[in-house]
Amino acid sequence: MTTPPGWYPDPDPAQRDNSPSAERWWDGACWTGQTRTRAAVRGPLVAGVVGAAVLAAALVVSVVLAFGTAPGSGLARDEAGAGDSDSPGPPDDDGGPPGADPEAPDSPDGDVPATGVDLPVLKGWDHDPFGPMVTTGEYKCPGSKEESCLRGSSVIIVAPGGTAGAEETAKSDIGRFAELAYSKSTYGGITSHEAIASEKTSVAGQDAYRVRWKIVNRTKPDAYVESVAFRHPDGSGEMLLLRTGFDIAKSAPPLSDMDKLAEGVTEGDPGEDGRGKDV
């Protein structure tokens, strides 16, 4: 059976030693250069998602962003970004990707990081080296001291489905994103939420729709989460989602940064140094 595309334990020993919860994107045929730290893309960003998270895309503001803080993939890649002859081969007989833990659960999400767009790097923030993701404020998750969470995280992914309009896409995504970013395992679960914004806006010169919630977690801190849907500025018509999550804490970024991140989205991939434009 062919292993479906998704995030799986990174097969590279060096990467796992650096970040035990590191994951790499399996495209259904081979390992890619996209990596992240498991959890970062969930709760408001589990730190793991940060460094490799950008290409991995989804975010978890305080959680170990599954999109992570790891410095690099550690796998040799050819010019196309795929593994070279020394890279792991096809999936194991048990159906799991090469090097994957047979007991590990399937990918927690089917989100794919966007390409051809990038986020600004605000003061105090770090840019993921592989894709459109920025994070800030790593700390031990309140509900899981073995995992690192993030005070803030923002990532651009390809909207699942992609056929709905911006308003419908943003409204249908916000609840799912909130639960991914602030999961039960790291924040005890969301007990309530308040919609503080549901409005038309613009991103990278495109008509967009924003939905922002203030959520109350069973285990503090509470948080702000936002889903902004917009068409790719390259004219392809592809629907994208900008997912941003912030803890509500003294050490968390100001809410105004959430607006600045959306306003600073630009067309184009990150530079060779893996950084977006500093703001």
BALOBA-1460 file (C-alpha; in Angstrom, 3 decimals):
// residues 279
<rec num="1" residu="m" x="0.000" y="0.000" z="0.000"/>
<rec num="2" residu="t" x="1.334" y="3.437" z="-0.922"/>
<rec num="3" residu="t" x="1.834" y="5.719" z="2.060"/>
<rec num="4" residu="p" x="-0.343" y="8.842" z="1.627"/>
<rec num="5" residu="p" x="1.229" y="12.317" z="1.639"/>
<rec num="6" residu="g" x="1.618" y="13.776" z="5.105"/>
<rec num="7" residu="w" x="3.890" y="14.707" z="8.005"/>
<rec num="8" residu="y" x="5.880" y="11.820" z="9.485"/>
<rec num="9" residu="p" x="8.860" y="11.450" z="11.896"/>
<rec num="10" residu="d" x="11.949" y="12.825" z="10.157"/>
<rec num="11" residu="p" x="14.038" y="9.892" z="8.806"/>
<rec num="12" residu="d" x="17.270" y="11.868" z="9.226"/>
<rec num="13" residu="p" x="18.995" y="10.902" z="12.542"/>
<rec num="14" residu="a" x="20.802" y="14.248" z="12.771"/>
<rec num="15" residu="q" x="17.521" y="16.141" z="12.528"/>
<rec num="16" residu="r" x="15.850" y="13.917" z="15.128"/>
<rec num="17" residu="d" x="18.795" y="14.357" z="17.524"/>
<rec num="18" residu="n" x="18.472" y="18.120" z="17.157"/>
<rec num="19" residu="s" x="14.692" y="18.043" z="17.541"/>
<rec num="20" residu="p" x="13.164" y="14.730" z="18.719"/>
<rec num="21" residu="s" x="9.721" y="15.794" z="17.530"/>
<rec num="22" residu="a" x="10.919" y="16.836" z="14.049"/>
<rec num="23" residu="e" x="8.710" y="15.792" z="11.141"/>
<rec num="24" residu="r" x="9.260" y="15.815" z="7.374"/>
<rec num="25" residu="w" x="6.724" y="16.006" z="4.527"/>
<rec num="26" residu="w" x="6.269" y="12.789" z="2.539"/>
<rec num="27" residu="d" x="4.692" y="13.666" z="-0.857"/>
<rec num="28" residu="g" x="3.441" y="10.164" z="-1.506"/>
<rec num="29" residu="a" x="6.546" y="9.100" z="-3.429"/>
<rec num="30" residu="c" x="9.573" y="10.566" z="-1.663"/>
<rec num="31" residu="w" x="10.713" y="12.789" z="1.198"/>
<rec num="32" residu="t" x="10.751" y="16.540" z="0.482"/>
<rec num="33" residu="g" x="12.739" y="19.397" z="2.010"/>
<rec num="34" residu="q" x="9.722" y="20.514" z="4.051"/>
<rec num="35" residu="t" x="10.118" y="19.958" z="7.782"/>
<rec num="36" residu="r" x="8.504" y="21.068" z="11.002"/>
<rec num="37" residu="t" x="8.313" y="20.347" z="14.713"/>
<rec num="38" residu="r" x="5.293" y="18.310" z="15.727"/>
<rec num="39" residu="a" x="2.875" y="20.579" z="17.599"/>
<rec num="40" residu="a" x="3.990" y="23.881" z="16.272"/>
<rec num="41" residu="v" x="1.278" y="23.925" z="13.740"/>
<rec num="42" residu="r" x="-1.202" y="22.895" z="16.325"/>
<rec num="43" residu="g" x="-1.899" y="24.844" z="19.464"/>
<rec num="44" residu="p" x="-0.856" y="28.255" z="19.153"/>
<rec num="45" residu="l" x="2.194" y="26.947" z="17.686"/>
<rec num="46" residu="v" x="4.145" y="24.201" z="19.180"/>
<rec num="47" residu="a" x="7.772" y="25.064" z="18.774"/>
<rec num="48" residu="g" x="8.544" y="22.061" z="16.687"/>
<rec num="49" residu="v" x="6.634" y="23.412" z="13.800"/>
<rec num="50" residu="v" x="8.610" y="26.543" z="13.575"/>
<rec num="51" residu="g" x="11.875" y="25.923" z="11.851"/>
<rec num="52" residu="a" x="10.667" y="23.332" z="9.442"/>
<rec num="53" residu="a" x="7.199" y="24.525" z="9.688"/>
<rec num="54" residu="v" x="7.035" y="26.962" z="6.906"/>
<rec num="55" residu="l" x="6.882" y="24.442" z="4.165"/>
<rec num="56" residu="a" x="4.908" y="22.363" z="6.464"/>
<rec num="57" residu="a" x="2.480" y="24.973" z="6.941"/>
<rec num="58" residu="a" x="-0.166" y="25.214" z="9.459"/>
<rec num="59" residu="l" x="0.359" y="26.761" z="12.592"/>
<rec num="60" residu="v" x="0.059" y="26.527" z="16.190"/>
<rec num="61" residu="v" x="0.614" y="29.777" z="17.864"/>
<rec num="62" residu="s" x="1.722" y="28.555" z="21.241"/>
<rec num="63" residu="v" x="2.165" y="25.002" z="20.312"/>
<rec num="64" residu="v" x="5.286" y="23.405" z="19.013"/>
<rec num="65" residu="l" x="4.450" y="24.544" z="15.640"/>
<rec num="66" residu="a" x="4.471" y="21.650" z="13.452"/>
<rec num="67" residu="f" x="5.876" y="24.030" z="10.963"/>
<rec num="68" residu="g" x="9.417" y="24.272" z="13.579"/>
<rec num="69" residu="t" x="12.441" y="25.927" z="14.895"/>
<rec num="70" residu="a" x="14.915" y="23.393" z="13.620"/>
<rec num="71" residu="p" x="17.741" y="25.008" z="11.654"/>
<rec num="72" residu="g" x="17.873" y="22.819" z="8.598"/>
<rec num="73" residu="s" x="16.728" y="19.580" z="7.094"/>
<rec num="74" residu="g" x="20.065" y="17.809" z="7.362"/>
<rec num="75" residu="l" x="19.222" y="15.809" z="4.219"/>
<rec num="76" residu="a" x="21.209" y="16.293" z="1.040"/>
<rec num="77" residu="r" x="18.972" y="17.551" z="-1.760"/>
<rec num="78" residu="d" x="19.398" y="17.884" z="-5.491"/>
<rec num="79" residu="e" x="18.577" y="21.066" z="-7.406"/>
<rec num="80" residu="a" x="14.905" y="20.185" z="-7.399"/>
<rec num="81" residu="g" x="14.911" y="19.928" z="-3.611"/>
<rec num="82" residu="a" x="14.369" y="16.167" z="-3.479"/>
<rec num="83" residu="g" x="16.636" y="13.776" z="-1.622"/>
<rec num="84" residu="d" x="19.750" y="12.489" z="-3.430"/>
<rec num="85" residu="s" x="20.916" y="8.913" z="-3.805"/>
<rec num="86" residu="d" x="21.802" y="8.798" z="-0.115"/>
<rec num="87" residu="s" x="18.278" y="9.753" z="0.906"/>
<rec num="88" residu="p" x="15.832" y="7.130" z="2.215"/>
<rec num="89" residu="g" x="14.154" y="4.958" z="-0.387"/>
<rec num="90" residu="p" x="10.491" y="4.050" z="-0.845"/>
<rec num="91" residu="p" x="8.120" y="3.344" z="2.069"/>
<rec num="92" residu="d" x="8.738" y="0.337" z="4.293"/>
<rec num="93" residu="d" x="6.726" y="-2.840" z="3.833"/>
<rec num="94" residu="d" x="4.441" y="-1.869" z="6.690"/>
<rec num="95" residu="g" x="3.192" y="1.052" z="4.623"/>
<rec num="96" residu="g" x="5.016" y="3.765" z="6.554"/>
<rec num="97" residu="p" x="7.476" y="6.216" z="5.011"/>
<rec num="98" residu="p" x="11.186" y="5.309" z="5.274"/>
<rec num="99" residu="g" x="12.394" y="5.720" z="8.833"/>
<rec num="100" residu="a" x="8.907" y="6.330" z="10.190"/>
<rec num="101" residu="d" x="7.896" y="4.886" z="13.517"/>
<rec num="102" residu="p" x="5.312" y="2.171" z="12.720"/>
<rec num="103" residu="e" x="3.515" y="3.108" z="15.919"/>
<rec num="104" residu="a" x="3.370" y="6.794" z="15.060"/>
<rec num="105" residu="p" x="-0.095" y="8.155" z="14.193"/>
<rec num="106" residu="d" x="-0.966" y="9.409" z="10.740"/>
<rec num="107" residu="s" x="-0.290" y="13.029" z="9.890"/>
<rec num="108" residu="p" x="-2.452" y="15.266" z="12.129"/>
<rec num="109" residu="d" x="-3.413" y="17.428" z="9.206"/>
<rec num="110" residu="g" x="-3.348" y="17.472" z="5.442"/>
<rec num="111" residu="d" x="-2.220" y="21.091" z="5.196"/>
<rec num="112" residu="v" x="0.338" y="22.016" z="2.564"/>
<rec num="113" residu="p" x="2.532" y="25.121" z="2.849"/>
<rec num="114" residu="a" x="1.970" y="27.715" z="0.145"/>
<rec num="115" residu="t" x="4.660" y="28.643" z="-2.355"/>
<rec num="116" residu="g" x="5.214" y="31.925" z="-4.168"/>
<rec num="117" residu="v" x="4.199" y="34.057" z="-1.172"/>
<rec num="118" residu="d" x="6.001" y="35.154" z="1.957"/>
<rec num="119" residu="l" x="5.501" y="36.817" z="5.329"/>
<rec num="120" residu="p" x="7.332" y="39.826" z="6.790"/>
<rec num="121" residu="v" x="9.746" y="39.360" z="9.694"/>
<rec num="122" residu="l" x="8.645" y="41.680" z="12.485"/>
<rec num="123" residu="k" x="10.925" y="42.713" z="15.330"/>
<rec num="124" residu="g" x="11.400" y="39.793" z="17.700"/>
<rec num="125" residu="w" x="10.160" y="37.235" z="15.159"/>
<rec num="126" residu="d" x="12.039" y="34.470" z="13.291"/>
<rec num="127" residu="h" x="11.442" y="33.252" z="9.750"/>
<rec num="128" residu="d" x="11.217" y="29.555" z="9.004"/>
<rec num="129" residu="p" x="14.047" y="28.572" z="6.628"/>
<rec num="130" residu="f" x="11.817" y="26.532" z="4.339"/>
<rec num="131" residu="g" x="8.594" y="28.391" z="3.741"/>
<rec num="132" residu="p" x="6.075" y="31.159" z="4.512"/>
<rec num="133" residu="m" x="6.082" y="30.909" z="8.299"/>
<rec num="134" residu="v" x="7.256" y="33.129" z="11.155"/>
<rec num="135" residu="t" x="7.305" y="32.395" z="14.884"/>
<rec num="136" residu="t" x="8.279" y="33.947" z="18.209"/>
<rec num="137" residu="g" x="8.603" y="33.154" z="21.907"/>
<rec num="138" residu="e" x="9.371" y="29.482" z="22.469"/>
<rec num="139" residu="y" x="8.452" y="28.102" z="25.909"/>
<rec num="140" residu="k" x="7.454" y="24.848" z="27.586"/>
<rec num="141" residu="c" x="3.860" y="23.950" z="26.773"/>
<rec num="142" residu="p" x="1.567" y="24.323" z="29.816"/>
<rec num="143" residu="g" x="-0.030" y="20.924" z="29.321"/>
<rec num="144" residu="s" x="3.031" y="19.009" z="28.121"/>
<rec num="145" residu="k" x="6.413" y="19.955" z="29.540"/>
<rec num="146" residu="e" x="8.093" y="17.639" z="27.040"/>
<rec num="147" residu="e" x="6.991" y="19.873" z="24.175"/>
<rec num="148" residu="s" x="7.843" y="23.459" z="23.358"/>
<rec num="149" residu="c" x="5.154" y="25.941" z="22.410"/>
<rec num="150" residu="l" x="5.268" y="29.347" z="20.786"/>
<rec num="151" residu="r" x="3.869" y="32.672" z="21.934"/>
<rec num="152" residu="g" x="3.069" y="33.549" z="18.352"/>
<rec num="153" residu="s" x="3.068" y="31.933" z="14.933"/>
<rec num="154" residu="s" x="1.861" y="32.763" z="11.445"/>
<rec num="155" residu="v" x="1.897" y="30.587" z="8.331"/>
<rec num="156" residu="i" x="0.403" y="30.554" z="4.847"/>
<rec num="157" residu="i" x="-1.031" y="27.292" z="3.559"/>
<rec num="158" residu="v" x="-3.003" y="26.138" z="0.547"/>
<rec num="159" residu="a" x="-6.688" y="26.179" z="1.492"/>
<rec num="160" residu="p" x="-8.147" y="22.653" z="1.632"/>
<rec num="161" residu="g" x="-10.464" y="22.162" z="-1.331"/>
<rec num="162" residu="g" x="-9.855" y="25.637" z="-2.681"/>
<rec num="163" residu="t" x="-13.168" y="25.993" z="-4.528"/>
<rec num="164" residu="a" x="-15.075" y="28.131" z="-2.008"/>
<rec num="165" residu="g" x="-14.888" y="31.910" z="-1.824"/>
<rec num="166" residu="a" x="-12.700" y="33.777" z="0.651"/>
<rec num="167" residu="e" x="-15.469" y="34.386" z="3.209"/>
<rec num="168" residu="e" x="-16.669" y="30.791" z="3.270"/>
<rec num="169" residu="t" x="-13.088" y="29.492" z="3.392"/>
<rec num="170" residu="a" x="-12.086" y="31.677" z="6.348"/>
<rec num="171" residu="k" x="-15.256" y="30.957" z="8.313"/>
<rec num="172" residu="s" x="-14.977" y="27.210" z="7.829"/>
<rec num="173" residu="d" x="-11.288" y="27.167" z="8.765"/>
<rec num="174" residu="i" x="-11.163" y="29.207" z="11.979"/>
<rec num="175" residu="g" x="-12.585" y="26.512" z="14.275"/>
<rec num="176" residu="r" x="-10.329" y="23.813" z="12.899"/>
<rec num="177" residu="f" x="-7.298" y="26.041" z="13.158"/>
<rec num="178" residu="a" x="-8.101" y="27.053" z="16.740"/>
<rec num="179" residu="e" x="-8.272" y="23.426" z="17.817"/>
<rec num="180" residu="l" x="-5.038" y="22.587" z="15.998"/>
<rec num="181" residu="a" x="-3.179" y="25.526" z="17.462"/>
<rec num="182" residu="y" x="-4.445" y="25.146" z="21.004"/>
<rec num="183" residu="s" x="-4.971" y="21.439" z="21.354"/>
<rec num="184" residu="k" x="-6.299" y="19.546" z="24.369"/>
<rec num="185" residu="s" x="-2.923" y="17.922" z="24.929"/>
<rec num="186" residu="t" x="-1.134" y="21.253" z="25.299"/>
<rec num="187" residu="y" x="-3.812" y="23.673" z="26.586"/>
<rec num="188" residu="g" x="-6.486" y="21.427" z="28.001"/>
<rec num="189" residu="g" x="-8.980" y="22.240" z="25.277"/>
<rec num="190" residu="i" x="-10.920" y="25.351" z="24.265"/>
<rec num="191" residu="t" x="-13.826" y="26.083" z="26.631"/>
<rec num="192" residu="s" x="-15.311" y="29.056" z="24.740"/>
<rec num="193" residu="h" x="-14.613" y="31.629" z="22.058"/>
<rec num="194" residu="e" x="-15.655" y="35.142" z="21.087"/>
<rec num="195" residu="a" x="-15.673" y="36.311" z="17.464"/>
<rec num="196" residu="i" x="-14.009" y="39.712" z="17.515"/>
<rec num="197" residu="a" x="-13.711" y="40.230" z="13.758"/>
<rec num="198" residu="s" x="-15.411" y="38.859" z="10.637"/>
<rec num="199" residu="e" x="-14.791" y="41.205" z="7.756"/>
<rec num="200" residu="k" x="-13.541" y="41.842" z="4.256"/>
<rec num="201" residu="t" x="-9.932" y="42.943" z="3.971"/>
<rec num="202" residu="s" x="-7.065" y="42.675" z="1.461"/>
<rec num="203" residu="v" x="-3.844" y="40.675" z="1.410"/>
<rec num="204" residu="a" x="-1.040" y="41.096" z="-1.135"/>
<rec num="205" residu="g" x="-3.340" y="43.191" z="-3.305"/>
<rec num="206" residu="q" x="-6.067" y="40.521" z="-3.308"/>
<rec num="207" residu="d" x="-9.569" y="40.678" z="-1.892"/>
<rec num="208" residu="a" x="-9.558" y="38.688" z="1.336"/>
<rec num="209" residu="y" x="-11.738" y="37.770" z="4.295"/>
<rec num="210" residu="r" x="-10.658" y="37.729" z="7.934"/>
<rec num="211" residu="v" x="-12.151" y="35.877" z="10.899"/>
<rec num="212" residu="r" x="-10.552" y="36.461" z="14.300"/>
<rec num="213" residu="w" x="-11.469" y="34.748" z="17.559"/>
<rec num="214" residu="k" x="-10.486" y="35.276" z="21.155"/>
<rec num="215" residu="i" x="-10.428" y="31.829" z="22.745"/>
<rec num="216" residu="v" x="-10.487" y="30.682" z="26.364"/>
<rec num="217" residu="n" x="-8.383" y="27.614" z="27.120"/>
<rec num="218" residu="r" x="-8.876" y="25.248" z="30.015"/>
<rec num="219" residu="t" x="-5.171" y="25.663" z="30.776"/>
<rec num="220" residu="k" x="-3.853" y="29.232" z="30.475"/>
<rec num="221" residu="p" x="-2.862" y="31.189" z="28.495"/>
<rec num="222" residu="d" x="-5.914" y="32.158" z="26.452"/>
<rec num="223" residu="a" x="-5.270" y="33.295" z="22.891"/>
<rec num="224" residu="y" x="-6.220" y="35.072" z="19.690"/>
<rec num="225" residu="v" x="-6.463" y="33.043" z="16.479"/>
<rec num="226" residu="e" x="-7.141" y="34.295" z="12.988"/>
<rec num="227" residu="s" x="-7.817" y="32.768" z="9.572"/>
<rec num="228" residu="v" x="-7.520" y="35.028" z="6.524"/>
<rec num="229" residu="a" x="-8.452" y="33.611" z="3.114"/>
<rec num="230" residu="f" x="-7.273" y="35.162" z="-0.171"/>
<rec num="231" residu="r" x="-6.452" y="34.214" z="-3.747"/>
<rec num="232" residu="h" x="-2.810" y="33.710" z="-4.678"/>
<rec num="233" residu="p" x="-1.408" y="36.987" z="-6.046"/>
<rec num="234" residu="d" x="0.165" y="35.117" z="-8.985"/>
<rec num="235" residu="g" x="-3.202" y="35.067" z="-10.743"/>
<rec num="236" residu="s" x="-3.582" y="31.278" z="-10.579"/>
<rec num="237" residu="g" x="-6.803" y="31.582" z="-8.595"/>
<rec num="238" residu="e" x="-5.474" y="29.251" z="-5.900"/>
<rec num="239" residu="m" x="-7.072" y="29.955" z="-2.515"/>
<rec num="240" residu="l" x="-4.644" y="30.442" z="0.368"/>
<rec num="241" residu="l" x="-5.077" y="30.703" z="4.130"/>
<rec num="242" residu="l" x="-3.019" y="32.871" z="6.447"/>
<rec num="243" residu="r" x="-3.280" y="31.301" z="9.898"/>
<rec num="244" residu="t" x="-2.027" y="33.316" z="12.845"/>
<rec num="245" residu="g" x="-2.192" y="32.601" z="16.565"/>
<rec num="246" residu="f" x="-1.042" y="34.620" z="19.579"/>
<rec num="247" residu="d" x="-0.998" y="33.760" z="23.262"/>
<rec num="248" residu="i" x="-2.530" y="36.358" z="25.558"/>
<rec num="249" residu="a" x="0.427" y="36.892" z="27.881"/>
<rec num="250" residu="k" x="2.955" y="39.557" z="28.814"/>
<rec num="251" residu="s" x="5.667" y="37.827" z="26.807"/>
<rec num="252" residu="a" x="3.416" y="37.368" z="23.761"/>
<rec num="253" residu="p" x="3.498" y="39.724" z="20.758"/>
<rec num="254" residu="p" x="1.058" y="42.657" z="20.706"/>
<rec num="255" residu="l" x="-2.209" y="42.085" z="18.857"/>
<rec num="256" residu="s" x="-1.178" y="44.824" z="16.416"/>
<rec num="257" residu="d" x="1.447" y="42.403" z="15.041"/>
<rec num="258" residu="m" x="-1.382" y="40.228" z="13.760"/>
<rec num="259" residu="d" x="-2.504" y="43.058" z="11.473"/>
<rec num="260" residu="k" x="1.075" y="43.832" z="10.412"/>
<rec num="261" residu="l" x="1.682" y="40.226" z="9.387"/>
<rec num="262" residu="a" x="-1.361" y="40.201" z="7.116"/>
<rec num="263" residu="e" x="-0.530" y="43.620" z="5.692"/>
<rec num="264" residu="g" x="3.058" y="42.542" z="4.982"/>
<rec num="265" residu="v" x="2.318" y="39.424" z="2.916"/>
<rec num="266" residu="t" x="4.100" y="39.650" z="-0.431"/>
<rec num="267" residu="e" x="4.333" y="37.631" z="-3.610"/>
<rec num="268" residu="g" x="7.579" y="35.699" z="-3.950"/>
<rec num="269" residu="d" x="9.409" y="32.911" z="-2.126"/>
<rec num="270" residu="p" x="11.831" y="33.448" z="0.798"/>
<rec num="271" residu="g" x="15.378" y="34.442" z="-0.151"/>
<rec num="272" residu="e" x="18.283" y="32.026" z="-0.124"/>
<rec num="273" residu="d" x="18.877" y="32.770" z="3.540"/>
<rec num="274" residu="g" x="15.348" y="31.606" z="4.303"/>
<rec num="275" residu="r" x="14.268" y="35.004" z="5.590"/>
<rec num="276" residu="g" x="11.442" y="37.211" z="4.530"/>
<rec num="277" residu="k" x="11.618" y="40.981" z="4.482"/>
<rec num="278" residu="d" x="12.378" y="42.526" z="7.883"/>
<rec num="279" residu="v" x="9.801" y="45.063" z="9.023"/>
